[in-house]
Amino acid sequence: MTELFAYTDGACSGNPGPGGWGVLLRAMEGGTVQKERELKGGEAATTNNRMELMAAIQALETLARPSKITIITDSAYVKNGVTGWIHGWKKNGWKTAAKKPVKNAELWQRLDAAQARHEVRWEWIKGHAGHAENEKADELARAGMAPFKPGKG
């Protein structure tokens, strides 16, 4: 049986500043890589958290049909938000427990809709700890950010 994994990462030069997101999408069968796809993109003025969210959104939105997928992120913000906080936010009309608007609500809503089509398992890993796939996602995020950095073009 084929298993899908998405290793996601976001990067930002300054916070806010130019940023990028990256995804290493991998189809595995019996512990062997069957197919791999790299995704990346960026924005001129953004934050690290927004780019972490965009990486997860893009990983899910790129899938053509409902799938079972494990998303591996080094962002506790994304993992904790999507597996915990989001339930309260939705119940509270996208307000925090302190009754303030949820930051990046439009991206959380987009992630929520994207994940609803799939069976998603979320995993957190420590970033910049020598995990090859996470390092690749980081490299893709930096490449996605590159066209938006000052002095480019």
trRosetta pair geometry for C-beta under 8 A, 3 or more apart (Angstrom, degrees):
i j d omega theta_ij theta_ji phi_ij phi_ji
1 29 7.1 -176 85 -128 26 83
2 27 5.3 -9 -170 -173 116 102
2 28 7.0 141 -158 71 61 39
2 29 5.1 -41 -97 -76 64 98
2 34 6.4 -65 -123 28 107 154
3 27 7.4 150 75 -159 41 52
3 28 4.8 -26 63 65 94 94
3 29 7.2 159 15 -81 74 44
3 68 7.4 -63 -133 101 63 103
3 70 7.3 9 171 4 105 110
4 25 7.2 -15 -165 -170 97 87
4 26 7.2 150 -155 82 51 49
4 27 5.7 -24 -98 -101 70 67
4 28 7.7 172 -85 19 21 77
4 63 7.6 53 -174 -104 166 128
4 67 5.5 21 16 157 153 132
4 68 6.7 146 32 88 102 56
4 69 4.2 -46 94 -108 115 83
4 70 7.1 166 95 22 61 66
5 25 7.5 162 87 -155 51 43
5 26 4.8 -14 62 62 96 98
5 28 6.4 27 0 -5 113 117
5 69 7.0 162 -91 -163 22 75
5 70 5.0 -19 -112 67 74 96
5 71 7.8 154 -163 -91 53 27
5 72 6.4 10 -173 -5 101 112
5 133 7.7 -18 129 -173 128 160
6 23 5.6 -21 -166 -162 101 106
6 24 7.2 154 -156 77 48 49
6 25 5.2 -11 -105 -104 82 72
6 26 7.6 176 -81 21 36 70
6 56 7.7 120 114 -127 133 54
6 59 3.7 94 -175 -159 156 135
6 60 7.8 -112 9 -53 169 59
6 69 6.0 26 -5 174 106 123
6 70 7.4 -179 26 90 67 49
6 71 4.8 -19 67 -113 104 72
6 72 7.0 177 86 25 49 70
7 23 7.0 146 74 -157 52 51
7 24 4.3 -4 53 54 106 101
7 26 7.4 30 -5 0 99 112
7 72 4.9 -22 -106 70 68 107
7 73 7.9 159 -159 -78 46 42
7 133 4.1 -173 -59 148 164 105
7 134 5.7 -128 -171 -80 122 49
7 136 6.7 71 91 69 139 99
7 137 4.4 -135 125 -45 94 131
8 21 7.4 -10 -168 -174 90 97
8 22 7.3 162 -152 88 48 54
8 23 5.2 -9 -102 -104 75 80
8 52 7.2 99 133 -160 108 60
8 55 3.6 138 -170 135 104 117
8 56 5.1 94 156 -69 175 62
8 59 5.5 -85 -76 -35 119 139
8 71 6.1 1 -2 -169 123 99
8 72 7.1 159 18 77 73 51
8 73 5.0 -22 66 -96 101 88
8 75 7.7 -56 102 13 102 114
8 78 7.7 -88 96 108 132 170
8 137 5.7 170 -152 -160 7 143
9 21 7.2 170 91 -154 47 57
9 22 5.3 -8 61 59 89 95
9 52 7.2 -41 -163 -112 33 72
9 55 5.9 166 49 -116 23 169
9 73 7.4 161 -79 -142 52 68
9 74 6.2 18 -106 28 94 109
9 75 7.8 154 -125 -30 51 103
9 127 7.2 118 -122 -122 115 118
9 134 6.5 107 -61 -164 126 69
9 137 3.8 126 3 127 109 105
9 138 4.7 -65 128 -76 166 57
9 140 7.2 123 55 60 104 92
9 141 4.6 -103 103 -26 93 139
10 19 6.6 9 180 178 95 116
10 20 7.2 172 -155 92 56 45
10 21 5.0 -23 -104 -103 75 78
10 22 7.8 176 -84 20 32 69
10 48 5.6 131 114 -170 115 58
10 49 7.4 112 87 -120 158 6
10 50 7.4 160 -157 82 151 45
10 51 2.9 138 -157 109 113 92
10 52 3.7 -102 8 -58 133 53
10 53 7.4 21 -59 17 148 48
10 54 6.7 104 -100 46 115 92
10 55 5.3 -136 -59 -16 81 122
10 75 6.8 35 23 -62 108 138
10 141 5.6 172 -136 -141 18 140
11 19 6.2 173 92 -155 53 71
11 20 5.1 -4 58 58 98 86
11 21 7.6 -178 20 -80 70 34
11 22 7.6 24 -2 -2 107 106
11 48 7.1 -28 -156 -122 16 83
11 51 6.2 -91 38 126 36 156
11 138 6.6 97 -62 -156 119 68
11 141 4.0 131 -2 130 105 115
11 142 5.2 0 54 -73 172 63
11 144 7.7 138 43 60 107 97
11 145 5.3 -94 90 -25 109 144
12 15 5.1 87 110 -90 138 79
12 16 7.2 -88 -171 -144 134 38
12 17 5.6 120 173 60 90 91
12 18 7.3 164 -152 91 61 40
12 19 3.9 -21 -101 -100 79 104
12 20 7.8 179 -76 21 46 56
12 46 6.5 -128 -112 93 113 85
12 47 6.0 -15 -99 -172 163 29
12 48 4.1 -111 10 -70 128 71
12 51 5.9 -179 -56 6 93 140
12 145 7.3 -173 -103 -114 31 142
13 17 4.8 -106 87 120 61 133
13 18 5.2 1 45 63 107 88
13 19 7.2 -166 14 -80 65 53
13 145 6.4 136 -12 164 104 138
13 149 5.9 42 34 -110 160 101
14 17 2.7 103 69 -44 102 144
14 18 7.4 68 42 25 102 62
15 47 5.5 64 -161 -143 79 77
15 48 5.3 -27 -116 -13 118 102
16 19 7.9 -78 -157 -30 66 119
16 45 5.8 41 157 -175 123 75
16 46 6.1 -174 -149 96 95 15
16 47 5.0 -64 -95 -74 77 75
17 45 7.0 -59 -146 -127 14 55
17 46 7.5 -46 70 54 35 54
18 42 6.7 32 176 166 85 125
18 43 7.2 -170 -148 95 55 51
18 44 5.7 -41 -105 -151 83 37
18 45 7.1 -36 -78 -72 48 38
18 46 7.4 38 -155 30 22 87
18 145 5.5 117 136 -170 96 92
18 148 3.7 170 -147 116 117 105
18 149 5.0 -157 74 -81 158 52
18 150 7.5 -164 -16 -22 136 66
19 42 5.8 -174 100 -152 47 89
19 43 5.7 2 58 54 88 85
19 46 4.0 -92 30 73 129 114
19 47 6.8 -12 -50 64 156 9
19 48 6.7 -162 -124 -84 132 41
19 50 6.9 107 86 76 160 100
19 51 4.3 -130 158 -58 125 135
19 145 5.5 -69 180 -108 20 110
19 148 7.3 -32 33 81 34 146
20 40 6.5 8 179 -173 112 96
20 41 6.8 177 -150 97 74 34
20 42 3.6 -39 -97 -90 76 110
20 43 7.8 178 -81 18 43 57
20 51 6.1 58 80 -147 22 135
20 140 7.8 -154 143 128 118 55
20 141 4.5 143 106 178 94 57
20 142 6.1 153 63 -92 140 11
20 143 6.8 174 168 68 159 39
20 144 3.1 146 -162 86 112 90
20 145 2.9 -110 -17 -43 114 76
20 146 7.1 20 -57 -5 150 59
20 148 7.3 174 -61 30 90 121
21 40 6.8 175 89 -146 55 54
21 41 5.8 -5 53 60 93 77
21 42 6.8 171 12 -84 65 56
21 51 4.6 -167 -68 -172 88 79
21 52 7.4 -175 -114 -74 102 17
21 54 4.3 -138 -40 93 161 106
21 55 3.9 -156 -170 -65 109 81
21 58 6.4 139 116 11 133 138
21 140 7.9 -13 130 117 40 95
21 141 5.3 -25 -142 -119 17 89
21 144 5.6 -61 48 90 44 162
22 38 7.5 -21 -165 -169 93 88
22 39 7.0 155 -157 87 45 61
22 40 4.7 -4 -106 -103 77 91
22 55 6.2 -6 54 -118 34 118
22 136 7.7 -148 142 130 131 59
22 137 4.7 158 103 -172 104 56
22 138 6.7 -156 54 -60 138 6
22 139 6.8 167 -173 74 173 48
22 140 2.6 135 -148 93 128 98
22 141 3.6 -105 -1 -45 104 63
22 142 7.5 -20 -32 12 138 54
22 143 7.0 81 -89 43 125 93
22 144 5.7 -166 -66 -7 80 125
23 38 7.2 156 84 -158 61 43
23 39 4.1 2 53 55 108 106
23 40 7.3 -163 23 -67 68 52
23 55 5.4 161 -64 -165 88 82
23 58 5.6 -151 -19 96 142 109
23 59 4.6 -177 -136 -79 141 90
23 62 7.6 172 91 11 155 145
23 137 6.4 15 -111 -128 22 99
23 140 6.7 -102 28 108 32 153
24 36 7.0 -19 -173 -164 85 102
24 37 7.9 152 -161 79 41 47
24 38 6.0 -14 -107 -105 63 74
24 133 5.4 -147 79 -164 145 85
24 136 4.8 53 -63 105 146 120
24 137 5.0 -104 -2 -69 99 81
24 140 6.7 174 -54 -10 80 145
25 36 6.9 147 83 -160 59 50
25 37 4.3 -15 63 62 112 95
25 38 7.5 -163 22 -76 80 25
25 39 6.6 49 -15 -6 113 108
25 59 6.3 165 -85 -139 102 84
25 62 7.0 -109 -61 87 159 138
26 33 5.9 -65 -161 -128 110 98
26 35 7.4 163 -154 87 45 55
26 36 5.2 -6 -106 -108 75 80
26 37 7.9 -164 -70 26 39 65
26 133 7.3 -72 -15 -129 143 131
27 33 7.4 96 73 -162 55 58
27 34 4.6 -61 104 64 100 105
27 35 4.2 22 38 49 118 95
27 36 7.5 -138 24 -67 72 43
28 31 6.6 6 178 -117 116 12
28 32 6.6 148 -157 70 74 33
28 33 6.0 -44 -100 -96 75 44
28 34 6.5 164 -113 2 18 91
29 32 5.9 -31 70 62 68 87
29 34 5.0 52 5 -47 107 127
33 36 5.9 2 -178 -50 124 107
37 62 7.6 -165 115 142 142 144
38 136 7.7 -105 -111 160 112 109
38 140 5.6 -156 -169 -106 105 134
39 58 5.4 -172 135 142 144 126
39 59 7.2 -174 47 -82 143 58
39 62 6.2 -125 -78 -57 152 159
39 140 7.1 70 77 171 41 142
40 140 4.3 -144 -80 175 116 90
40 141 6.8 -154 -133 -82 98 29
40 143 5.4 -1 177 85 166 100
40 144 3.6 -147 172 -65 95 105
41 54 7.1 -106 76 150 111 130
41 58 6.9 170 20 -89 123 156
41 144 4.8 14 57 -153 13 123
42 46 7.8 -151 -174 22 67 139
42 51 7.5 3 -124 -119 67 117
42 141 7.9 113 -83 -169 98 56
42 144 4.0 152 -42 144 96 81
42 145 4.5 159 -119 -91 144 41
42 146 7.5 163 -1 28 161 48
42 147 6.6 158 60 50 129 90
42 148 5.0 -139 126 -1 125 131
43 46 4.2 84 78 -33 124 128
43 50 7.6 -44 38 116 144 128
43 51 7.6 -146 26 -84 104 93
43 148 6.4 64 112 -103 21 165
44 148 4.6 -153 -97 -152 54 114
46 50 4.7 -121 -176 77 104 135
46 51 5.9 107 124 -50 134 93
47 50 4.7 98 55 5 79 102
47 51 7.2 -149 94 -3 43 87
48 51 5.8 -61 -151 38 32 108
48 52 6.4 35 152 -22 67 104
49 52 5.6 -50 -147 33 34 113
49 53 6.5 34 153 -17 64 104
49 75 7.5 132 -125 -156 60 132
49 77 5.4 -81 -126 131 101 162
49 78 8.0 172 -155 -54 71 81
49 103 7.4 38 105 121 150 122
49 104 6.3 -134 122 -32 112 153
50 53 5.7 -55 -152 38 32 112
50 54 6.3 35 150 -22 66 106
50 104 5.8 -165 -93 -112 78 127
50 107 6.2 179 -138 -41 73 165
51 54 5.4 -47 -142 35 35 115
51 55 6.6 44 155 -26 63 98
51 141 6.6 95 159 -155 125 116
51 145 7.8 1 -126 -75 151 108
52 55 5.9 -49 -155 26 30 113
52 56 7.1 24 151 -11 61 104
52 73 6.8 88 -169 -165 101 125
52 75 3.9 102 -163 -80 142 163
52 77 6.2 91 88 71 152 115
52 78 5.0 -137 142 -41 111 123
53 56 6.0 -61 -156 39 35 107
53 57 6.1 34 150 -20 70 109
53 78 6.0 -179 -84 -102 59 104
53 104 6.1 167 -13 166 164 142
53 107 4.3 68 134 151 146 132
53 108 7.1 -72 -139 -67 137 55
53 111 6.0 -97 -165 -51 92 134
54 57 5.4 -54 -142 39 34 114
54 58 6.0 33 160 -20 68 107
54 107 6.9 -67 -63 -141 67 127
55 58 6.0 -56 -146 37 25 108
55 59 6.5 32 153 -25 61 106
55 73 7.5 137 94 -114 123 106
55 137 7.1 74 -162 -175 141 115
55 141 6.8 -35 -82 -90 130 111
56 59 5.7 -51 -150 30 31 116
56 60 6.7 19 157 -9 64 107
56 71 5.9 63 -132 -174 92 150
56 73 6.4 -20 -74 -76 111 137
56 78 5.5 160 -28 -165 147 138
56 82 7.3 -133 157 -45 159 154
56 111 5.8 31 104 -127 114 119
57 60 6.2 -68 -156 42 29 102
57 61 5.8 16 158 -13 70 117
57 107 6.7 -102 -47 -163 143 85
57 110 5.4 21 -128 120 133 111
57 111 5.1 -93 -82 -85 88 76
57 114 5.5 143 -144 2 65 161
58 61 5.8 -57 -130 44 30 105
58 62 6.0 35 167 -29 65 109
59 62 6.5 -61 -153 26 18 110
59 63 7.8 23 149 -27 53 100
59 69 7.5 171 147 154 107 149
59 71 6.0 122 104 -114 153 111
60 63 6.2 -51 -167 14 38 112
60 69 7.4 -176 -102 65 74 151
60 71 7.7 -36 -56 -72 95 135
60 111 7.4 107 31 -145 145 61
60 114 3.8 108 104 152 131 115
60 115 5.8 -72 -126 -74 161 56
60 117 7.3 133 173 55 105 107
60 118 6.0 -134 -144 9 101 142
60 120 7.2 -27 -100 -86 120 134
61 114 5.1 -66 -61 -124 79 126
63 66 7.7 79 127 -109 124 14
63 67 5.0 -107 -170 11 145 130
63 69 7.0 -121 -69 -45 153 145
63 117 7.7 174 83 106 116 123
63 118 6.6 64 72 -80 155 131
66 117 5.1 -134 -99 163 85 79
66 118 5.6 -178 -153 -93 67 55
66 119 7.6 69 170 -9 95 78
67 118 5.2 -14 60 -130 64 108
67 119 7.3 -117 115 37 38 77
68 118 7.1 165 -90 -176 25 87
68 119 4.4 -17 -109 70 74 114
68 121 8.0 28 -180 -7 81 100
69 118 5.7 -14 21 172 108 140
69 119 7.3 139 21 78 60 61
69 120 5.7 -16 70 -110 86 69
69 121 7.4 -161 101 29 43 73
70 120 7.7 133 -104 -163 28 57
70 121 4.6 -27 -108 71 77 103
70 122 7.7 173 -159 -83 62 16
70 123 6.1 21 178 -3 105 115
71 120 6.1 0 -2 -164 110 107
71 121 7.4 171 22 81 65 49
71 122 5.5 -19 66 -112 96 65
71 123 7.1 177 88 29 47 72
72 123 4.7 -20 -107 74 73 107
72 124 7.8 154 -158 -100 60 12
72 125 5.7 18 -178 -3 103 118
72 133 7.0 55 79 105 141 128
72 134 7.1 -98 127 -76 113 93
73 78 5.0 -69 143 76 165 132
73 79 5.6 -171 68 -52 118 97
73 122 7.2 -25 18 -162 109 91
73 123 7.4 149 24 81 63 55
73 124 6.2 -36 76 -110 75 60
73 125 7.5 160 82 27 26 76
74 124 7.0 95 -125 -164 28 71
74 125 5.6 -54 -90 78 75 71
74 126 6.5 34 -137 165 100 15
74 127 3.2 95 172 -64 151 96
74 128 7.7 102 -168 -3 161 65
74 134 5.7 86 -45 -153 121 129
75 78 4.0 60 97 11 120 106
75 79 6.4 158 93 -8 65 85
75 124 7.6 -116 67 -125 36 95
75 127 7.9 48 -53 -48 52 129
76 79 5.7 -60 -140 47 35 108
76 80 5.4 26 165 -12 72 114
76 124 6.0 47 -94 -137 63 145
77 80 6.5 -58 -134 44 16 101
77 81 5.8 16 162 -20 56 119
78 81 5.8 -61 -141 39 22 112
78 82 6.0 5 170 -7 63 114
78 111 8.0 -146 -149 -143 94 162
78 122 8.0 -156 125 -152 89 129
79 82 6.6 -66 -141 42 20 97
79 83 6.0 -9 170 7 61 119
79 122 5.2 157 -134 157 81 125
79 123 7.6 -62 -117 114 129 13
79 124 4.4 -55 -38 -68 171 107
80 83 6.5 -71 -132 51 22 93
80 84 5.3 -36 -175 36 63 121
80 85 6.2 53 136 -11 81 108
81 84 7.1 -75 -113 56 8 77
81 85 4.8 -46 -129 50 51 119
81 86 5.8 75 161 -46 67 92
81 108 6.5 -106 162 -116 126 112
82 86 5.7 24 -124 -16 33 139
82 108 7.8 -163 -84 -143 74 82
82 111 6.2 -91 -100 137 117 131
82 112 7.6 -168 -131 -81 85 67
82 115 6.8 130 -165 -40 123 165
82 122 6.2 153 87 -79 119 156
83 86 7.8 90 19 20 14 108
83 122 5.4 -133 -56 52 121 144
84 87 6.9 -76 179 17 30 105
84 88 8.0 1 149 2 65 105
85 88 6.0 -66 -165 41 48 106
85 89 6.0 46 146 -23 80 110
86 89 5.4 -56 -144 38 36 116
86 90 6.2 37 159 -22 69 103
86 108 6.1 -173 -112 -176 104 115
86 112 6.1 172 -174 -86 139 114
87 90 6.1 -54 -151 33 26 108
87 91 6.5 24 152 -15 61 110
88 91 5.5 -58 -147 40 33 112
88 92 5.9 15 159 -5 69 114
88 97 6.6 -11 154 -67 143 86
89 92 6.0 -68 -142 49 26 99
89 94 5.4 32 170 -119 94 43
89 95 7.0 170 -143 51 64 29
89 96 7.0 -14 -100 -88 88 45
89 102 5.0 39 -141 -70 129 147
89 105 7.6 -166 176 -121 131 92
89 108 6.9 -20 107 139 159 153
90 94 7.1 24 -96 -64 36 64
90 112 7.4 135 -75 -134 125 160
92 95 4.4 -102 135 60 111 86
92 96 7.4 -91 96 52 151 4
92 97 7.5 -150 -55 -85 167 40
92 99 7.7 -128 179 -104 128 54
94 101 6.7 13 129 -151 92 70
94 102 4.9 -100 -177 17 75 117
94 105 4.7 65 -172 -142 128 132
94 108 7.7 153 -130 78 102 129
94 109 7.5 -23 -97 -62 132 110
95 99 5.3 0 167 -147 132 39
95 100 6.4 144 -160 65 81 24
95 101 6.2 -56 -108 -95 67 35
95 102 6.6 -143 -107 -31 14 81
96 99 6.9 -60 69 9 69 15
96 100 4.9 -5 33 56 114 81
96 101 7.6 22 -7 87 88 12
96 102 5.9 137 -54 -85 78 68
101 105 6.4 -77 173 -33 93 136
102 105 4.4 109 78 -82 99 93
102 108 6.3 -49 133 24 137 154
104 107 4.5 -37 173 40 98 116
104 108 5.9 106 113 -25 85 92
105 108 5.5 -55 -144 39 34 112
105 109 6.1 35 156 -21 68 105
106 109 5.7 -51 -147 36 31 113
106 110 6.4 33 151 -20 62 106
107 110 5.5 -51 -145 37 35 113
107 111 6.2 37 153 -19 66 104
108 111 5.7 -53 -146 38 31 112
108 112 6.2 36 152 -24 64 106
109 112 5.5 -50 -146 34 31 115
109 113 6.5 30 154 -16 64 104
110 113 5.9 -54 -148 37 31 109
110 114 6.2 30 153 -19 65 108
111 114 5.6 -55 -143 38 31 111
111 115 6.1 25 159 -16 66 109
112 115 6.1 -59 -144 39 24 106
112 116 6.5 37 153 -35 60 103
113 116 5.7 -47 -152 18 31 119
113 117 7.8 32 154 -20 57 96
114 117 6.6 -56 -172 22 36 108
114 118 7.6 -4 148 10 64 112
115 118 6.0 -80 -156 51 44 96
115 120 5.0 -62 -150 5 99 150
125 129 7.3 -135 155 46 93 127
125 131 5.6 32 147 -36 143 172
125 134 5.9 -127 90 -65 129 144
126 129 4.2 54 102 -23 107 148
126 131 7.5 140 71 -16 69 125
127 134 6.2 -151 -123 167 60 133
127 138 7.2 117 -160 -74 104 128
128 134 7.9 -112 -41 124 31 120
128 135 7.7 95 -107 -94 44 81
128 138 7.3 86 -72 -82 75 165
129 134 7.5 22 43 74 80 147
130 135 7.2 -5 -144 -47 21 128
131 134 4.0 47 87 21 111 117
131 135 6.5 169 80 -18 55 85
132 135 5.7 -57 -147 35 28 112
132 136 6.5 29 154 -21 64 104
133 136 5.5 -49 -149 33 35 114
133 137 6.6 37 150 -19 64 101
134 137 5.6 -49 -148 35 36 112
134 138 6.4 40 150 -20 64 104
135 138 5.5 -52 -150 36 33 115
135 139 6.4 38 149 -22 64 103
136 139 5.5 -50 -149 34 34 115
136 140 6.5 35 151 -18 64 103
137 140 5.6 -52 -149 36 33 113
137 141 6.4 37 150 -22 65 104
138 141 5.6 -51 -147 34 32 113
138 142 6.5 31 153 -17 64 104
139 142 5.9 -55 -150 37 30 110
139 143 6.4 30 150 -18 64 107
140 143 5.5 -54 -147 38 33 112
140 144 6.3 36 151 -22 65 104
141 144 5.5 -52 -148 35 31 114
141 145 6.5 30 151 -19 63 106
142 145 5.6 -54 -147 37 33 111
142 146 6.6 58 149 -48 63 91
143 146 5.6 -27 -152 -4 35 123
145 148 5.8 -81 -170 48 54 106
145 149 6.4 63 141 -46 86 98
146 149 5.9 -46 -151 7 35 115
146 152 6.4 136 158 -101 67 152
147 152 5.6 -171 -149 135 35 149
147 153 7.4 75 -163 -60 73 93
148 152 7.1 22 32 48 10 141
149 152 5.2 89 67 -18 76 121
